[in-house]
Amino acid sequence: MPTAAPVCDFGWKAVDFVLAGVDGQSRSILGEAGPNGLVVAFICNHCPYVKAVIGRMARDAADLRAIGVGFVAINSNDAGAYPEDSFENMKLFAERHKLGFPYLHDESQDAARAYGAACTPDFFGFNGKLELQYRGRLDASRKEEAASDLKRDLYEAMRQVAETGEGPREQVVAIGCSIKWRDAA
């Protein structure tokens, strides 16, 4: 059952966490920001929506880095209930898809809760002051094969953020699989 992310809460400040990366390094989320902004993406390994866009996500992350916007992806899913989302499988996923950005493990799920992550993928785009300016989709493909001329919603919005500090006022929310929360004990 697809889940939709909420609309953008403009100006909300990015929250920092230090999380384990698939490269063996602990990384600060905010330490990945570029001078013109940061995208924080909540993804996982097993979601068909993520699988459908991961190649374009990697392309857009590289293109954003070229204009001074950093990119980091976080997996917050309960790996106990969803073993495909384990840290070891995150390493394999990153290698298989040649991710050129940090892929971090939010084992406690604290980062996902602090950001209000709702689905995978869920994109949070911040300006150079680390104020939220984009909370929308990567593109219109959802979980289908993308047309070659598909509008790059995330990239275009973050290019505007890099140039002006402000995101577009009209945004289409992300849709994907729900975050797989651990049961509260």
Phi and psi restraints in degrees (value plus and minus 20) as a CYANA .aco file:
   2 PRO   PHI     -86.9   -46.9
   2 PRO   PSI     127.5   167.5
   3 THR   PHI    -140.2  -100.2
   3 THR   PSI     120.0   160.0
   4 ALA   PHI    -122.6   -82.6
   4 ALA   PSI     121.9   161.9
   5 ALA   PHI     -99.2   -59.2
   5 ALA   PSI     134.5   174.5
   6 PRO   PHI     -87.6   -47.6
   6 PRO   PSI     147.7   187.7
   7 VAL   PHI     -94.3   -54.3
   7 VAL   PSI     145.9   185.9
   8 CYS   PHI     -83.7   -43.7
   8 CYS   PSI     111.0   151.0
   9 ASP   PHI    -120.4   -80.4
   9 ASP   PSI      58.9    98.9
  10 PHE   PHI     -70.5   -30.5
  10 PHE   PSI     113.2   153.2
  11 GLY   PHI      72.3   112.3
  11 GLY   PSI     -33.3     6.7
  12 TRP   PHI     -77.7   -37.7
  12 TRP   PSI     113.5   153.5
  13 LYS   PHI    -104.2   -64.2
  13 LYS   PSI     117.9   157.9
  14 ALA   PHI     -81.8   -41.8
  14 ALA   PSI     127.3   167.3
  15 VAL   PHI    -130.8   -90.8
  15 VAL   PSI     118.9   158.9
  16 ASP   PHI    -117.4   -77.4
  16 ASP   PSI     122.7   162.7
  17 PHE   PHI    -162.5  -122.5
  17 PHE   PSI     130.3   170.3
  18 VAL   PHI    -125.1   -85.1
  18 VAL   PSI      99.8   139.8
  19 LEU   PHI    -148.4  -108.4
  19 LEU   PSI     135.9   175.9
  20 ALA   PHI     -92.7   -52.7
  20 ALA   PSI     111.0   151.0
  21 GLY   PHI    -119.4   -79.4
  21 GLY   PSI     135.8   175.8
  22 VAL   PHI     -86.5   -46.5
  22 VAL   PSI     -34.1     5.9
  23 ASP   PHI    -106.0   -66.0
  23 ASP   PSI     -15.2    24.8
  24 GLY   PHI      68.4   108.4
  24 GLY   PSI     -21.1    18.9
  25 GLN   PHI    -124.9   -84.9
  25 GLN   PSI     120.9   160.9
  26 SER   PHI    -101.5   -61.5
  26 SER   PSI     116.0   156.0
  27 ARG   PHI    -151.3  -111.3
  27 ARG   PSI     122.8   162.8
  28 SER   PHI    -102.4   -62.4
  28 SER   PSI     111.3   151.3
  29 ILE   PHI     -77.0   -37.0
  29 ILE   PSI     -70.5   -30.5
  30 LEU   PHI     -90.1   -50.1
  30 LEU   PSI     -41.0    -1.0
  31 GLY   PHI     -87.7   -47.7
  31 GLY   PSI     -33.2     6.8
  32 GLU   PHI    -111.1   -71.1
  32 GLU   PSI     -22.5    17.5
  33 ALA   PHI     -85.8   -45.8
  33 ALA   PSI     125.9   165.9
  34 GLY   PHI    -116.0   -76.0
  34 GLY   PSI     155.0   195.0
  35 PRO   PHI     -83.1   -43.1
  35 PRO   PSI     -43.1    -3.1
  36 ASN   PHI    -127.0   -87.0
  36 ASN   PSI     -15.5    24.5
  37 GLY   PHI     124.0   164.0
  37 GLY   PSI    -192.8  -152.8
  38 LEU   PHI    -174.0  -134.0
  38 LEU   PSI     117.7   157.7
  39 VAL   PHI    -129.5   -89.5
  39 VAL   PSI     107.9   147.9
  40 VAL   PHI    -131.6   -91.6
  40 VAL   PSI      95.6   135.6
  41 ALA   PHI    -133.1   -93.1
  41 ALA   PSI     109.2   149.2
  42 PHE   PHI    -115.8   -75.8
  42 PHE   PSI      98.3   138.3
  43 ILE   PHI    -155.0  -115.0
  43 ILE   PSI    -199.2  -159.2
  44 CYS   PHI    -173.8  -133.8
  44 CYS   PSI    -199.1  -159.1
  45 ASN   PHI    -108.9   -68.9
  45 ASN   PSI     -51.5   -11.5
  46 HIS   PHI    -116.4   -76.4
  46 HIS   PSI     -35.7     4.3
  47 CYS   PHI     -87.3   -47.3
  47 CYS   PSI     108.4   148.4
  48 PRO   PHI     -83.9   -43.9
  48 PRO   PSI     -48.3    -8.3
  49 TYR   PHI     -87.3   -47.3
  49 TYR   PSI     -62.9   -22.9
  50 VAL   PHI     -86.2   -46.2
  50 VAL   PSI     -66.6   -26.6
  51 LYS   PHI     -77.0   -37.0
  51 LYS   PSI     -55.8   -15.8
  52 ALA   PHI     -90.7   -50.7
  52 ALA   PSI     -47.9    -7.9
  53 VAL   PHI    -131.5   -91.5
  53 VAL   PSI     -23.8    16.2
  54 ILE   PHI     -78.7   -38.7
  54 ILE   PSI     -57.5   -17.5
  55 GLY   PHI     -85.1   -45.1
  55 GLY   PSI     -63.4   -23.4
  56 ARG   PHI     -90.9   -50.9
  56 ARG   PSI     -52.4   -12.4
  57 MET   PHI     -83.3   -43.3
  57 MET   PSI     -64.6   -24.6
  58 ALA   PHI     -82.7   -42.7
  58 ALA   PSI     -61.4   -21.4
  59 ARG   PHI     -81.6   -41.6
  59 ARG   PSI     -67.7   -27.7
  60 ASP   PHI     -86.0   -46.0
  60 ASP   PSI     -57.2   -17.2
  61 ALA   PHI     -80.8   -40.8
  61 ALA   PSI     -62.7   -22.7
  62 ALA   PHI     -86.1   -46.1
  62 ALA   PSI     -62.2   -22.2
  63 ASP   PHI     -86.7   -46.7
  63 ASP   PSI     -55.8   -15.8
  64 LEU   PHI     -89.3   -49.3
  64 LEU   PSI     -59.9   -19.9
  65 ARG   PHI     -77.7   -37.7
  65 ARG   PSI     -56.4   -16.4
  66 ALA   PHI     -85.2   -45.2
  66 ALA   PSI     -41.1    -1.1
  67 ILE   PHI    -129.9   -89.9
  67 ILE   PSI      -1.6    38.4
  68 GLY   PHI      64.7   104.7
  68 GLY   PSI       2.3    42.3
  69 VAL   PHI    -133.1   -93.1
  69 VAL   PSI      99.6   139.6
  70 GLY   PHI     -96.4   -56.4
  70 GLY   PSI     147.0   187.0
  71 PHE   PHI    -167.5  -127.5
  71 PHE   PSI     113.7   153.7
  72 VAL   PHI    -161.6  -121.6
  72 VAL   PSI     121.7   161.7
  73 ALA   PHI    -136.3   -96.3
  73 ALA   PSI     124.4   164.4
  74 ILE   PHI    -150.6  -110.6
  74 ILE   PSI     113.6   153.6
  75 ASN   PHI    -128.2   -88.2
  75 ASN   PSI      96.4   136.4
  76 SER   PHI    -131.2   -91.2
  76 SER   PSI     -17.6    22.4
  77 ASN   PHI     -85.2   -45.2
  77 ASN   PSI     131.5   171.5
  78 ASP   PHI     -90.8   -50.8
  78 ASP   PSI      82.7   122.7
  79 ALA   PHI     -92.5   -52.5
  79 ALA   PSI     -40.1    -0.1
  80 GLY   PHI     -84.3   -44.3
  80 GLY   PSI     -61.6   -21.6
  81 ALA   PHI    -107.1   -67.1
  81 ALA   PSI     -43.4    -3.4
  82 TYR   PHI    -149.6  -109.6
  82 TYR   PSI      58.4    98.4
  83 PRO   PHI     -77.0   -37.0
  83 PRO   PSI     -45.6    -5.6
  84 GLU   PHI     -83.2   -43.2
  84 GLU   PSI     -39.5     0.5
  85 ASP   PHI    -116.1   -76.1
  85 ASP   PSI      -5.0    35.0
  86 SER   PHI     -84.6   -44.6
  86 SER   PSI     141.7   181.7
  87 PHE   PHI     -80.1   -40.1
  87 PHE   PSI     -61.3   -21.3
  88 GLU   PHI     -82.2   -42.2
  88 GLU   PSI     -61.1   -21.1
  89 ASN   PHI     -91.6   -51.6
  89 ASN   PSI     -47.3    -7.3
  90 MET   PHI     -81.7   -41.7
  90 MET   PSI     -61.4   -21.4
  91 LYS   PHI     -80.7   -40.7
  91 LYS   PSI     -64.7   -24.7
  92 LEU   PHI     -85.1   -45.1
  92 LEU   PSI     -61.3   -21.3
  93 PHE   PHI     -81.6   -41.6
  93 PHE   PSI     -66.9   -26.9
  94 ALA   PHI     -81.9   -41.9
  94 ALA   PSI     -60.7   -20.7
  95 GLU   PHI     -88.0   -48.0
  95 GLU   PSI     -65.9   -25.9
  96 ARG   PHI     -81.3   -41.3
  96 ARG   PSI     -57.1   -17.1
  97 HIS   PHI    -118.8   -78.8
  97 HIS   PSI     -14.0    26.0
  98 LYS   PHI      29.9    69.9
  98 LYS   PSI      31.9    71.9
  99 LEU   PHI     -87.7   -47.7
  99 LEU   PSI     106.6   146.6
 100 GLY   PHI    -118.8   -78.8
 100 GLY   PSI       1.7    41.7
 101 PHE   PHI    -157.1  -117.1
 101 PHE   PSI     139.1   179.1
 102 PRO   PHI     -83.7   -43.7
 102 PRO   PSI     115.7   155.7
 103 TYR   PHI    -138.2   -98.2
 103 TYR   PSI      93.4   133.4
 104 LEU   PHI    -131.9   -91.9
 104 LEU   PSI     130.8   170.8
 105 HIS   PHI    -124.8   -84.8
 105 HIS   PSI     100.2   140.2
 106 ASP   PHI    -122.6   -82.6
 106 ASP   PSI      50.1    90.1
 107 GLU   PHI     -79.4   -39.4
 107 GLU   PSI     -57.9   -17.9
 108 SER   PHI     -95.5   -55.5
 108 SER   PSI     -36.6     3.4
 109 GLN   PHI      48.9    88.9
 109 GLN   PSI      -9.7    30.3
 110 ASP   PHI     -86.3   -46.3
 110 ASP   PSI     -59.5   -19.5
 111 ALA   PHI     -84.7   -44.7
 111 ALA   PSI     -65.4   -25.4
 112 ALA   PHI     -80.3   -40.3
 112 ALA   PSI     -60.5   -20.5
 113 ARG   PHI     -86.5   -46.5
 113 ARG   PSI     -63.5   -23.5
 114 ALA   PHI     -83.0   -43.0
 114 ALA   PSI     -57.1   -17.1
 115 TYR   PHI    -103.1   -63.1
 115 TYR   PSI     -37.4     2.6
 116 GLY   PHI      54.0    94.0
 116 GLY   PSI      11.3    51.3
 117 ALA   PHI     -78.8   -38.8
 117 ALA   PSI     117.0   157.0
 118 ALA   PHI    -135.7   -95.7
 118 ALA   PSI     -53.2   -13.2
 119 CYS   PHI    -169.9  -129.9
 119 CYS   PSI     151.6   191.6
 120 THR   PHI    -141.4  -101.4
 120 THR   PSI     101.5   141.5
 121 PRO   PHI    -104.8   -64.8
 121 PRO   PSI     131.1   171.1
 122 ASP   PHI    -154.0  -114.0
 122 ASP   PSI     100.2   140.2
 123 PHE   PHI    -129.8   -89.8
 123 PHE   PSI     110.5   150.5
 124 PHE   PHI    -138.6   -98.6
 124 PHE   PSI      96.5   136.5
 125 GLY   PHI    -129.6   -89.6
 125 GLY   PSI     100.5   140.5
 126 PHE   PHI    -131.4   -91.4
 126 PHE   PSI     129.7   169.7
 127 ASN   PHI    -102.8   -62.8
 127 ASN   PSI    -194.3  -154.3
 128 GLY   PHI     -83.2   -43.2
 128 GLY   PSI     -40.5    -0.5
 129 LYS   PHI    -111.7   -71.7
 129 LYS   PSI     -14.6    25.4
 130 LEU   PHI      41.8    81.8
 130 LEU   PSI      19.6    59.6
 131 GLU   PHI    -124.5   -84.5
 131 GLU   PSI     114.0   154.0
 132 LEU   PHI     -82.2   -42.2
 132 LEU   PSI     108.7   148.7
 133 GLN   PHI    -149.7  -109.7
 133 GLN   PSI     -29.8    10.2
 134 TYR   PHI    -168.8  -128.8
 134 TYR   PSI     110.8   150.8
 135 ARG   PHI    -161.4  -121.4
 135 ARG   PSI      64.1   104.1
 136 GLY   PHI    -170.7  -130.7
 136 GLY   PSI    -184.3  -144.3
 137 ARG   PHI    -106.7   -66.7
 137 ARG   PSI     143.4   183.4
 138 LEU   PHI     -89.2   -49.2
 138 LEU   PSI     -71.1   -31.1
 139 ASP   PHI    -183.5  -143.5
 139 ASP   PSI    -196.1  -156.1
 140 ALA   PHI    -102.9   -62.9
 140 ALA   PSI     -16.8    23.2
 141 SER   PHI     -91.4   -51.4
 141 SER   PSI     -45.8    -5.8
 142 ARG   PHI      37.6    77.6
 142 ARG   PSI    -133.6   -93.6
 143 LYS   PHI    -138.0   -98.0
 143 LYS   PSI       5.0    45.0
 144 GLU   PHI    -124.9   -84.9
 144 GLU   PSI     146.5   186.5
 145 GLU   PHI     -83.6   -43.6
 145 GLU   PSI     116.3   156.3
 146 ALA   PHI    -108.7   -68.7
 146 ALA   PSI     123.2   163.2
 147 ALA   PHI     -90.9   -50.9
 147 ALA   PSI     131.1   171.1
 148 SER   PHI     -85.5   -45.5
 148 SER   PSI     -43.7    -3.7
 149 ASP   PHI    -123.4   -83.4
 149 ASP   PSI       0.1    40.1
 150 LEU   PHI     -84.6   -44.6
 150 LEU   PSI     113.9   153.9
 151 LYS   PHI     -82.4   -42.4
 151 LYS   PSI     114.7   154.7
 152 ARG   PHI    -113.6   -73.6
 152 ARG   PSI      61.6   101.6
 153 ASP   PHI     -74.1   -34.1
 153 ASP   PSI     -74.3   -34.3
 154 LEU   PHI     -81.4   -41.4
 154 LEU   PSI     -69.4   -29.4
 155 TYR   PHI     -81.0   -41.0
 155 TYR   PSI     -67.4   -27.4
 156 GLU   PHI     -83.8   -43.8
 156 GLU   PSI     -61.6   -21.6
 157 ALA   PHI     -83.6   -43.6
 157 ALA   PSI     -63.8   -23.8
 158 MET   PHI     -94.3   -54.3
 158 MET   PSI     -45.7    -5.7
 159 ARG   PHI     -86.3   -46.3
 159 ARG   PSI     -61.4   -21.4
 160 GLN   PHI     -82.6   -42.6
 160 GLN   PSI     -63.1   -23.1
 161 VAL   PHI     -80.5   -40.5
 161 VAL   PSI     -64.1   -24.1
 162 ALA   PHI     -81.1   -41.1
 162 ALA   PSI     -56.3   -16.3
 163 GLU   PHI    -103.6   -63.6
 163 GLU   PSI     -54.0   -14.0
 164 THR   PHI    -140.4  -100.4
 164 THR   PSI     -36.6     3.4
 165 GLY   PHI      65.0   105.0
 165 GLY   PSI     -25.2    14.8
 166 GLU   PHI    -147.3  -107.3
 166 GLU   PSI     124.1   164.1
 167 GLY   PHI    -111.9   -71.9
 167 GLY   PSI     147.8   187.8
 168 PRO   PHI     -84.1   -44.1
 168 PRO   PSI     123.5   163.5
 169 ARG   PHI     -96.1   -56.1
 169 ARG   PSI     -44.8    -4.8
 170 GLU   PHI    -123.4   -83.4
 170 GLU   PSI     102.2   142.2
 171 GLN   PHI    -157.7  -117.7
 171 GLN   PSI     128.0   168.0
 172 VAL   PHI    -121.8   -81.8
 172 VAL   PSI     103.2   143.2
 173 VAL   PHI     -84.7   -44.7
 173 VAL   PSI     132.7   172.7
 174 ALA   PHI     -93.8   -53.8
 174 ALA   PSI     128.1   168.1
 175 ILE   PHI    -150.5  -110.5
 175 ILE   PSI     119.4   159.4
 176 GLY   PHI    -191.8  -151.8
 176 GLY   PSI    -182.6  -142.6
 177 CYS   PHI     -96.1   -56.1
 177 CYS   PSI     127.3   167.3
 178 SER   PHI     -85.9   -45.9
 178 SER   PSI     132.9   172.9
 179 ILE   PHI     -82.0   -42.0
 179 ILE   PSI     116.4   156.4
 180 LYS   PHI    -112.7   -72.7
 180 LYS   PSI      72.4   112.4
 181 TRP   PHI     -98.2   -58.2
 181 TRP   PSI     124.5   164.5
 182 ARG   PHI     -91.5   -51.5
 182 ARG   PSI     127.4   167.4
 183 ASP   PHI     -86.7   -46.7
 183 ASP   PSI     117.6   157.6
 184 ALA   PHI     -91.1   -51.1
 184 ALA   PSI     111.7   151.7
